[in-house]
């Protein structure tokens, strides 16, 4: 699946995947998932025969889109379902299938806990990414000690609550940026007092400012 514009939210077992236009997601045959978008997206989906074995058949992957793959996906999406097995269409499909395994894998997913109490907590954090709740406050809401919450959360996600929340804010920032929200409004929505600390966070994680990120998306679309 590939969003030529907007951000897709793909929920799979144990993870929430944010798929901006520079990424695509591989979902194996029969892999349980759900797809949504809060601010709208243009989605391209390609269904590949389950005999294809050049990518994992037991787990999802987020892959960095390349100009050639983007062009191939868009072209193939115009083919009839029963396209000719010989000729141009087959050549394009074969090129895409041989190119997919060469794409860089993206690993900055948002791991999702399995227990119902932590899942509910993370859903609340996702709905209010700019909240000011401390770990102690979150623990009190769950009627457990701060240390118990920290251990349980790390066991289920592999991350600290602070690192998880930071990744959430970054991914939400991408979602809001691609939806056309201003940097000032995004900063406030994510709980920052001004754009400066938000821009610092964004640059520290991505290596570029929010405006540079948007420019990179425009350059990708132009190619």
PyMOL commands that set and color helices and strands:
alter all, ss='L'
color gray80, all
select helices_A, chain A and resi 67-76+88-100+116-127+135-141+146-157+161-178+183-189+195-206+210-222
alter helices_A, ss='H'
color red, helices_A
select strands_A, chain A and resi 2-5+8-12+15-19+23-26+33-36+42-44+61-64+105-106+110-111
alter strands_A, ss='S'
color yellow, strands_A
deselect
rebuild
show_as cartoon
